[in-house]
């Protein structure tokens, strides 16, 4: 007999049971990359996630911090793909 947790984990992800949250994909943070991931690959991965969210009509939220400071605004490659998507900014 399966438990609700097991059942829920075997469901396919759909726009009804999933969402995309893209965090801190900003002009000032993306060039730094992640250790072991070149900045260009990091940008391409983020753009691919945004394209997947748009293609599958996933509810999506973009977040960033300190847009007026060193982090800069969200990358236009992502915001252009997702017009009208809610954007949240945290303050530091």
N, C-alpha and C positions, 0 to 999 in steps of 0.2 A: 504494500500500500504506500502510495507516495504522499509526502507531506506538501502543504502549500508552498513551502520554500523550494522543494525539488521541482514541483510543477512550474512555478514561476521562472525558475532558472532555465528551463528547457523551452520556454516560449521563444519564438522568433521575435526579434526586435522590429517594431513598427512605429509609425508616427504616433500611434495611440498609446504606446507603453514605453517610449524612449524620448530622450531629448539630447541636444548637442549643446555643450557649454564650451566656448573657446575663451580661454583665460590668458590675459596678458600677451596677446600677439600684437605687440606695439613696436613702433619704429625704433625705439631706443633699447628695447629688451631683446628683440629677435636677433640682431647681429651678434649678441653675446653667445647665443646658442646654448646647447646643453653639452656637457662634457661628452665627447665621443661622437657628436652629431654636428657636421659642418653647418654653418648658418644658412647656406642656400638650400640644403636638404631640409632643414627645420622649416624654412619658409614654404617650400614646396609641399611638405607634409601638412602644414596648416591650411594652405590653399586647397589641397585635396580634401581635407576634412570639411571645409566650407562648401566645396562643390558637392560632396556626398550628402551633406545636410540639405542643400537646396534641391538636389535631384530626388531625394526621398521625402521631401516636404516635412522634415523633422522640425519640431519646435526648437528654436535656437536662441541662445542669449550670448552676447559678446560682453566680456568684462575687461576692464583695464584699471590702472591706477596711475596717479600723478601724470595725467596727460599733458599738463602745462609744464611739467618738469622734465627730468632726464629720460623718463620712460617714453615720452612722446605719445602721439595719438595712435589709435588702432591702425594697423596696416591697411592701406587703401585696397590692396589686392583682395582682402577679405571683406571689407565693408562694401565694396562695389559688387561683390557676388551676392551679398545678403542685404539688399536695401530694405528698410522697414523693420529689420530685426531689432528687438530691444537691446539697448546698450546700457550697461551699468558701469559706473565709475566709482571706485573706492577712494577715499581720501586718506592721505597719510599724515 
